[in-house]
């Protein structure tokens, strides 16, 4: 595990984007294409802003979406698909975007996504960590055993309050109860993981992830088992481990 500490989120985003570009460019050089998984949320704003400015042959990059609320249309301000289209997908000419669409038959859509992501290895996963320690929408206690690629999950109250506090919803009652999420096992299949976790609101989750043992009550602890994890923190998110004044 590599831990990279930056002064703030913009610096973190630039450093993470530079590494992501190196990984994607190397994959394209070796294989003629690259595949990546992307996460969302306010903690990823600066990373996406920096990433779209990098010199990357996007027309050779396939992008997979981590998760989406069930029952939320793509037009909703909190839709993760809307987030990705506006901040990433519509700004660079990617080869293909595999979105988590929640309209129609969820079982069929999950099966289609699973088939697609398992066609070839995924070179890079941009994986955030939630305030409750979740990765994607795998809230505690997360399912560490399933080998399904995408699963339907129920969101816990701490996860839903994070969405309210970030301004995506007005009240906790407005947050959907369920979502489609990439499983923990599938996330761990990425050849390289870059996890961008800035801001003081994530300090407790970072502390519990790094100081604790493997536990599905802190799903992000599983990331420490990955052979190529790059954890990008800032002074705020690492403050419970290293107090910066």
Helices and strands as residue ranges (DSSP letters): E 2-6, H 9-31, E 34-38, G 42-44, H 45-51, G 58-60, E 61-65, E 67-69, H 80-84, I 85-89, E 96-98, H 106-117, E 124-126, E 150-154, H 157-165, G 172-174, E 178-182, H 184-187, E 192-197, G 200-202, H 203-211, G 219-225, E 229-234
